[in-house]
Amino acid sequence: MSTIQIKSRDGRSLPAFYVEGPARNAPAIVLIQEIFGVNPAMREAARSWAAKGYHVVCPDLFWRGQAGIELEQREPGEFQQAIGLMQRLGHDLAMADLDASKSWLQQTLGHDRIATVGYCLGGRLAVRAAMELEFKCAVSYYGVGLDELLSNAASSIKPTVLQ
């Protein structure tokens, strides 16, 4: 378990939390954060997925605006701050960061058996990634704003589970 730096599409350093899987050839997950950043809950989710047999990388999608932010949903002020971060998130840049994270895993592991799993905001981005990026599959847990996104889904969407 460690914080790593992934080269973003614009040549900058994208911070991410990485948990190595049990074997080099194990499948991998790009884990997509909620609106609270890569906080203790997301790091625990990464460790949990790794314990199930996956390599897991969880990129900090807020890094361009406020790198390393960790918010707590039960704190009223922090919840409002998280909403603001979500509203300012450039979704196209976030997609590029997810693609860079997938590419880093491919290069590191030497295979492309990579899924994406996301929660809340991350659930929406996981579905979009299944539509636009070369992930093998996607899982969206309580993804937000899926109605409008799925109405535009092409028949070529990768296998996707909505929870």
Beta strands, then each sheet from edge to edge (+ up, - down):
strand 1: 2-7
strand 2: 13-19
strand 3: 28-32
strand 4: 55-59
strand 5: 114-119
strand 6: 138-141
strand 7: 160-162
sheet 1: 1+ 2- 4+ 3+ 5+ 6+ 7+
end
